[in-house]
Structure formats: structure tokens, C-alpha cells
Amino acid sequence: MAELGSVTWPPAPIRTERLVLRQSEARDRAAFIELFASPEVGTYLGGPRPRDELERAVPEVPGRRPGVFVIDLDGALIGTVSLDRRDAERPGHVRPDAREAELGYMLLPKAWGRGYTTEACSAALDWFADVRPDEPVVLCTQTANTCSMRLAAKLGFTEVERFEEYGAEQWFGARSPVTPSG
Ligand SMILES: CC(C)(COP(=O)(O)OP(=O)(O)OC[C@H]1O[C@@H](n2cnc3c(N)ncnc32)[C@H](O)[C@@H]1OP(=O)(O)O)[C@@H](O)C(=O)NCCC(=O)NCCS
């Protein structure tokens, strides 16, 4: 997916009540491999990738590009949250020139069910609203991914359309930029 574009990157680490959002480091590599090799994480993301292939392919510092935050709990990676440009060729757009900012998130299963994704995504969306105040953010998830669908609603995304892609029904939603009142 295309990089985020003209934002100052990396920002200073973003602290929330329980988490830190920061750029990736070499020490995150093993946890990145866990994420991509996890059958649970891969359920609605095209399936897990073989661990030996990941050991060969994952770079020394994975995920180091503008828009990708490591979600850090007590000094260790528990997942990632990202804002990337959506490919113009894919279905699902809200702007005439496409290439919207798209929110993505993945957490290690041991960290699910504690509200960490909501906390991390809210902070990433606040950061984005600050650096790109006039831009909407979009999100695409399989309708079968009920955790992700609930999360999208909690974060304020509303449905734009549904379509078939990768052999599954996809929910495509958007979150409008906050317009200052008065
Ligand atoms: C989708 C996914 C990110 C959800 O992760 P999560 O951390 O469990 O999600 P949330 O932050 O919404 O937390 C879920 C639950 O934690 C509970 N919770 C526990 N403590 C909490 C707290 N302190 N604050 C808020 N919620 C808390 C809530 O009850 C919430 O459940 P609810 O949605 O019924 O309200 C995770 O399942 C995942 O990584 N899946 C694989 C990757 C994937 O599919 N990504 C989506 C691609 S679009």
C-alpha cells in the first residue's frame, strides 16, 4: 500500500492511558513475525504466512514507513495500527481522486478483548486529524469479522458500501473530518 505522504514522520511517541504508539524498532521483529504467522490474526486477512518464509522475508526493522505505528504495552509490541493510502484500483472510495487514508489494525491474540485496539486507533485517528485536518479516513473489513465491525462502529465509522473482494463480503466505511463549530 502507498505511503501516507506529506506528514512529518515519525511524530513523537504518542502516549495514551495504557499504551505508547511509536515507530518500529529492530527489537519488534519477533513480534511482527508472530502477528503475521498467527492463524487467529490471519482469519480475515488472507490467512497466516508460513513462519520460515517470514523469517527469511521480514526485514531487520519491519514496518518502518510513514503511517505505521507499533502499539507498545509495557515496552513490547502487542500490535500495529496504520494509516496508509488506499490503492486507487481497489473498490471503495469516498474522494474523486481516491487514495484516501485507510485505517488498519492487528493485535496479537493475547491482547484482544481489553480495549487496546480502541485506545490505539482513537489515538492514531486524533493524530491524523491534527496533521491532515480536512481528510476523511476510510476502513475496510470483512463483514464476517465481527470484532472489527464493532470496533469500526465504536470509532465512529459509518457504512458507505459493501462489496465482494478476495472471495468475501467487505464492509467499507468512512469517518468524516471533524469540522470546528462556530
Ligand atoms: C479486530 C481486533 C483488532 C480487535 O481487537 P480488540 O483489542 O479485542 O478490540 P477492542 O479494543 O475493541 O476491545 C474489545 C473488547 O475489549 C473489552 N474491554 C476490556 N477492557 C476494556 C477497556 N479497559 N476499555 C475498553 N474496552 C475494554 C470491551 O468489552 C471490548 O468489547 P466490545 O467490542 O464488545 O465493547 C483483533 O481481533 C485483531 O487483531 N484481529 C485480527 C486482525 C484483523 O482482523 N484486523 C482487522 C483488519 S480490517
The ligand as a Tripos MOL2 file, in Angstrom:
@<TRIPOS>MOLECULE
LIG
   48    50     1     0     0
SMALL
NO_CHARGES

@<TRIPOS>ATOM
      1 C1        -10.1050   -6.8310   15.4130 C.3       1 LIG1
      2 C2         -9.1580   -6.7560   16.5840 C.3       1 LIG1
      3 C3         -8.0890   -5.7400   16.2680 C.3       1 LIG1
      4 C4         -9.9460   -6.3800   17.8710 C.3       1 LIG1
      5 O1         -9.0620   -6.2420   18.9670 O.3       1 LIG1
      6 P1         -9.5350   -5.8850   20.4540 P.3       1 LIG1
      7 O2         -8.3550   -5.3220   21.1570 O.co2     1 LIG1
      8 O3        -10.1510   -7.0880   21.0630 O.co2     1 LIG1
      9 O4        -10.6510   -4.7880   20.2180 O.3       1 LIG1
     10 P2        -11.2330   -3.6890   21.2070 P.3       1 LIG1
     11 O5        -10.2340   -2.6410   21.5530 O.co2     1 LIG1
     12 O6        -12.4760   -3.2230   20.5240 O.co2     1 LIG1
     13 O7        -11.6320   -4.4480   22.5390 O.3       1 LIG1
     14 C5        -12.6500   -5.4090   22.5290 C.3       1 LIG1
     15 C6        -13.2970   -5.6180   23.8710 C.3       1 LIG1
     16 O8        -12.4460   -5.3730   24.9680 O.3       1 LIG1
     17 C7        -13.2980   -5.1300   26.1060 C.3       1 LIG1
     18 N1        -12.5820   -4.3210   27.0970 N.ar      1 LIG1
     19 C8        -11.9550   -4.8470   28.1560 C.ar      1 LIG1
     20 N2        -11.3460   -3.8710   28.8380 N.ar      1 LIG1
     21 C9        -11.5960   -2.6970   28.2180 C.ar      1 LIG1
     22 C10       -11.2100   -1.3470   28.4650 C.ar      1 LIG1
     23 N3        -10.4300   -1.0060   29.5120 N.pl3     1 LIG1
     24 N4        -11.6360   -0.4020   27.6100 N.ar      1 LIG1
     25 C11       -12.4230   -0.7240   26.5710 C.ar      1 LIG1
     26 N5        -12.8020   -1.9900   26.2750 N.ar      1 LIG1
     27 C12       -12.3890   -2.9920   27.1100 C.ar      1 LIG1
     28 C13       -14.5460   -4.4800   25.5890 C.3       1 LIG1
     29 O9        -15.6590   -5.1040   26.1620 O.3       1 LIG1
     30 C14       -14.4820   -4.7190   24.0780 C.3       1 LIG1
     31 O10       -15.6030   -5.4500   23.6480 O.3       1 LIG1
     32 P3        -16.8430   -4.7690   22.8890 P.3       1 LIG1
     33 O11       -16.3820   -4.5070   21.4730 O.co2     1 LIG1
     34 O12       -17.8850   -5.7940   22.9460 O.co2     1 LIG1
     35 O13       -17.1490   -3.4800   23.5840 O.co2     1 LIG1
     36 C15        -8.4740   -8.0820   16.8180 C.3       1 LIG1
     37 O14        -9.4840   -9.0250   16.9080 O.3       1 LIG1
     38 C16        -7.4680   -8.4400   15.7330 C.2       1 LIG1
     39 O15        -6.3040   -8.0580   15.7540 O.2       1 LIG1
     40 N6         -7.9010   -9.2250   14.7370 N.am      1 LIG1
     41 C17        -7.0450   -9.6870   13.6570 C.3       1 LIG1
     42 C18        -6.6760   -8.6240   12.6640 C.3       1 LIG1
     43 C19        -7.8790   -8.0580   11.9960 C.2       1 LIG1
     44 O16        -8.8160   -8.7540   11.6500 O.2       1 LIG1
     45 N7         -7.8200   -6.7540   11.7530 N.am      1 LIG1
     46 C20        -8.8770   -6.0350   11.0760 C.3       1 LIG1
     47 C21        -8.4880   -5.7950    9.6620 C.3       1 LIG1
     48 S1         -9.5690   -4.5810    8.9510 S.3       1 LIG1
@<TRIPOS>BOND
     1     1     2 1
     2     2     3 1
     3     2     4 1
     4     2    36 1
     5     4     5 1
     6     5     6 1
     7     6     7 2
     8     6     8 1
     9     6     9 1
    10     9    10 1
    11    10    11 2
    12    10    12 1
    13    10    13 1
    14    13    14 1
    15    14    15 1
    16    15    16 1
    17    15    30 1
    18    16    17 1
    19    17    18 1
    20    17    28 1
    21    18    19 ar
    22    18    27 ar
    23    19    20 ar
    24    20    21 ar
    25    21    22 ar
    26    21    27 ar
    27    22    23 1
    28    22    24 ar
    29    24    25 ar
    30    25    26 ar
    31    26    27 ar
    32    28    29 1
    33    28    30 1
    34    30    31 1
    35    31    32 1
    36    32    33 2
    37    32    34 1
    38    32    35 1
    39    36    37 1
    40    36    38 1
    41    38    39 2
    42    38    40 1
    43    40    41 1
    44    41    42 1
    45    42    43 1
    46    43    44 2
    47    43    45 1
    48    45    46 1
    49    46    47 1
    50    47    48 1
@<TRIPOS>SUBSTRUCTURE
     1 LIG1         1 GROUP 0 **** ****
